Amino acid sequence: MSRYVLSLPDMTCHHCVSRITKVLEGEGLTAYRVLLEGKTVEIETEDVDAVLRSLDDAGYPGTIQEGPA
């Protein structure tokens, strides 16, 4: 598993955090942190592209800020 930090600039409230959490859980991820203050998500995944596509489909387009680590 590789560690990534994703930037999600459209994340603005706790409702967004809830929706993003559901997307991550739907991808089968268990190692993640959704950080509203920095509008970032820290994840461990083998397929970051699939995660980014799912987030985009949910209305939260993102980019890789850091990774893989």
Backbone bond lengths (Angstrom), bond angles and torsions (degrees), N, CA, C in turn:
res aa  C-N    CA-C-N  psi(-1)  N-CA   C-N-CA  omega(-1)  CA-C   N-CA-C  phi
1 M - - - 1.446 - - 1.530 109.36 -
2 S 1.305 114.32 141.08 1.457 120.57 177.04 1.527 109.65 -110.69
3 R 1.319 115.16 148.91 1.466 121.08 -179.56 1.525 109.10 -99.62
4 Y 1.333 114.74 135.00 1.465 121.74 179.29 1.521 109.29 -132.73
5 V 1.327 115.07 152.76 1.459 121.76 167.13 1.520 105.65 -117.30
6 L 1.328 115.00 121.95 1.457 121.30 -179.85 1.516 109.81 -104.96
7 S 1.305 116.32 138.18 1.457 122.20 174.98 1.524 108.37 -95.61
8 L 1.342 115.94 124.55 1.465 122.10 179.69 1.529 108.23 -124.19
9 P 1.329 118.24 84.26 1.464 121.17 -173.78 1.526 114.59 -64.37
10 D 1.321 118.92 -19.66 1.463 121.20 -179.19 1.530 113.27 -85.84
11 M 1.329 118.00 -0.07 1.462 121.98 177.30 1.532 107.96 -79.57
12 T 1.334 116.72 112.77 1.461 119.68 -173.02 1.522 115.26 -123.38
13 C 1.347 117.83 -13.27 1.465 118.48 -174.54 1.529 110.24 -152.35
14 H 1.318 115.19 177.69 1.469 119.99 -179.09 1.524 112.13 -68.48
15 H 1.322 117.54 -27.24 1.462 120.09 174.59 1.535 109.37 -63.10
16 C 1.318 116.61 -41.16 1.468 121.16 176.59 1.525 110.31 -60.20
17 V 1.325 116.36 -43.87 1.464 120.97 179.75 1.525 109.84 -58.65
18 S 1.331 116.71 -42.94 1.458 121.56 179.50 1.534 111.41 -62.24
19 R 1.318 116.80 -45.51 1.472 120.83 179.79 1.519 110.97 -64.87
20 I 1.311 117.31 -42.19 1.467 121.61 179.88 1.524 109.97 -64.95
21 T 1.321 116.77 -40.91 1.463 121.12 177.46 1.524 110.31 -59.10
22 K 1.327 117.81 -42.91 1.466 121.29 178.94 1.532 111.04 -63.49
23 V 1.323 116.84 -38.52 1.469 120.11 177.52 1.521 109.82 -63.14
24 L 1.326 117.16 -46.37 1.468 120.86 -178.77 1.520 111.26 -63.01
25 E 1.322 116.67 -42.33 1.466 120.19 177.83 1.522 110.66 -65.81
26 G 1.336 116.96 -35.08 1.461 120.92 176.47 1.513 112.90 -64.96
27 E 1.330 116.28 -25.71 1.465 121.79 175.75 1.530 111.42 -83.44
28 G 1.336 116.72 -1.00 1.457 121.02 178.88 1.521 113.84 82.07
29 L 1.329 116.90 13.93 1.461 120.05 -178.99 1.520 110.49 -80.82
30 T 1.326 115.86 141.12 1.455 121.29 175.64 1.525 111.14 -122.15
31 A 1.328 117.20 -20.39 1.465 121.87 179.67 1.527 108.27 -103.77
32 Y 1.338 115.68 93.06 1.462 119.94 179.52 1.521 109.67 -155.58
33 R 1.330 115.20 158.80 1.467 123.10 172.22 1.511 107.73 -139.65
34 V 1.324 116.54 128.84 1.460 122.62 177.44 1.523 106.44 -103.73
35 L 1.334 116.16 118.07 1.465 121.42 -174.37 1.529 109.91 -115.33
36 L 1.329 115.96 99.82 1.453 121.88 -177.67 1.531 111.65 -61.19
37 E 1.326 117.52 -41.75 1.458 121.72 -174.79 1.534 111.63 -56.90
38 G 1.313 117.14 -42.05 1.461 120.77 -178.73 1.518 113.72 -98.88
39 K 1.349 115.32 -0.04 1.466 121.51 -177.00 1.529 110.77 53.94
40 T 1.341 114.24 46.23 1.461 120.50 -179.41 1.522 110.91 -131.00
41 V 1.320 114.24 161.24 1.451 122.90 173.67 1.520 107.14 -130.74
42 E 1.321 116.44 128.23 1.454 121.94 174.20 1.520 106.96 -100.95
43 I 1.324 116.58 125.89 1.460 119.70 -177.64 1.518 110.49 -137.14
44 E 1.324 115.08 158.83 1.455 123.12 168.32 1.513 106.36 -119.17
45 T 1.337 116.26 119.95 1.453 120.75 -176.58 1.521 110.40 -155.28
46 E 1.308 115.34 158.79 1.464 121.56 173.26 1.519 111.18 -92.57
47 D 1.346 117.51 -20.51 1.465 121.19 -175.21 1.529 110.77 -130.66
48 V 1.323 115.53 78.25 1.461 120.22 -177.70 1.530 111.35 -64.92
49 D 1.320 117.76 -30.35 1.464 120.53 179.33 1.529 111.44 -63.38
50 A 1.323 117.03 -40.08 1.464 120.52 178.08 1.527 110.56 -64.81
51 V 1.314 117.00 -39.91 1.461 121.06 178.45 1.527 109.86 -64.07
52 L 1.328 117.00 -45.10 1.468 120.67 179.15 1.526 111.38 -61.97
53 R 1.335 117.54 -39.19 1.470 120.63 177.52 1.522 110.94 -63.65
54 S 1.326 117.56 -43.48 1.463 121.38 -179.63 1.520 111.13 -65.05
55 L 1.321 116.88 -40.92 1.464 120.47 177.34 1.523 110.77 -64.67
56 D 1.316 116.72 -41.69 1.462 121.42 178.10 1.528 110.28 -61.85
57 D 1.336 116.95 -43.87 1.467 121.72 178.56 1.531 111.47 -60.72
58 A 1.338 116.52 -30.25 1.467 121.13 -179.57 1.534 111.91 -85.89
59 G 1.339 116.86 -0.91 1.460 119.75 177.75 1.519 114.65 98.04
60 Y 1.325 116.26 13.62 1.462 121.12 -178.80 1.523 110.20 -126.04
61 P 1.331 116.81 74.20 1.456 118.96 178.41 1.519 110.63 -64.07
62 G 1.310 115.46 139.73 1.463 119.36 -176.86 1.501 112.57 -139.79
63 T 1.306 114.39 170.44 1.453 122.60 176.80 1.511 109.05 -133.36
64 I 1.311 115.97 159.34 1.454 120.98 176.53 1.529 107.62 -79.89
65 Q 1.316 114.99 120.54 1.466 121.44 178.07 1.520 110.15 -91.09
66 E 1.349 116.81 -40.07 1.457 123.16 177.23 1.508 109.03 -144.23
67 G 1.320 116.33 146.69 1.454 119.69 172.79 1.497 111.03 138.27
68 P 1.281 118.37 172.73 1.474 124.10 -13.53 1.521 110.96 -74.58
69 A 1.294 114.97 151.46 1.472 120.57 178.27 1.509 108.69 -128.90
